[in-house]
Amino acid sequence: YISATMPSVSQNELFYAWESAQGKKINSIKLDCKRIEIGQLFERDNYISKGPSDFYHQSKPMMVKDFNKFFQSSKKASGHLESTNSFKPHSWSFIGGRGFQLGVTAQNELGSFATDASIGVSAFEGTGFANLNFNYMKYYPIINLEFDHAGRNVQIGNDFSKWTETKTGLNILLPYFFQNNRFFGAHFINFGVGFINATDNDYLLSDKLDDEQLTSKTIGFSSSTNKEKSRQQIQSSWGYELSFNYTDLKSNERDSVNYLGQYQLSLNLPSLKENHGINLKFSGEYRPKDASLYLLQSNYVPIIGYSFSRGYNYEFTSKFDKVSLNYVLPLTYLKKGLGDWIYIKRIYANLFYDHTKLINIDIEERTLGSKGIEFIFDSNTMRKLPLSYGLRLT
């Protein structure tokens, strides 16, 4: 075996996580113990060795005459510079929450602040962007500073509105994390202010963006609790994710009311078979019906994600509500590859049904429905990258 970890005693058995070349499992051994006094721990020939081995019987014991002196350190504590390795990148990625992007992350040794920088192309609108984030985490709450420059391309009816924007913002984040047995959760409250400069666009309206400067105020709340997954589970068997965000926008050129409200509730439920899972998701957003106003971008969607029903592109809407039902199940554990290029570990399927109601540019209600299946290939690519590839039939 490779290792044995996480011991837990129950009555006369010792349970532990046992790992071998074939994977992990729970193992146990019977205990036949007798109680010993604390003083006996430090008697000669017992449990203290002076060699590097963790097994006391493989090296000669040392005599401990003064137990307290033995554990006293001769070194004095000294200050540590908070700036040490502040901007030395320690991780990178080329796929992120907004699409194909090259991103790097740097964090100082004390873990009190971190910097994220990325540049790429948005999967949501097909335009370029550059982003810089700085998080100061030494004190509570967390302070976030953000700079973002992006091209925008929003479908409005049969036309497209294109412009570029630059955003700077300050966010105050109040986090709370907990873990109880195999359940872990994260809760956040966010307050933010920002400044947005939107250039002249090419949308043919008499009242359009014209180097408009806006002030944004945001309040948000998110809460999630999930049960830890087993090694072969595709998703958590029990859990939820809930979030609300509301942003108020004020322009320097007009008095029109502008805002964006968003909500999402996702529920993970167990299914009839082991390693199968059910996900039920409710989401939506609402904003003013005036399409000539500045349109704040929706929450960034992962590269394989979607806002409306799968198979439909996002377009301007003053309101939409969506319900999604997903059923995931493993198909096969292929465990085959092509040389050192790609190794397919597992193939699983996701059966889905989406239903969306929205208000379009003509203030008419539309219904978008789709159903189908997704095949996901979990891989180890180039012996380094844990990538998943997908094929969707709608």
PyMOL commands that set and color helices and strands:
alter all, ss='L'
color gray80, all
select helices_A, chain A and resi 38-42+56-58+67-70
alter helices_A, ss='H'
color red, helices_A
select strands_A, chain A and resi 3-10+13-20+23-30+89-96+99-107+113-122+128-136+142-156+159-180+183-198+212-227+239-251+258-270+277-286+319-332+336-338+342-359+365-381+388-393
alter strands_A, ss='S'
color yellow, strands_A
deselect
rebuild
show_as cartoon
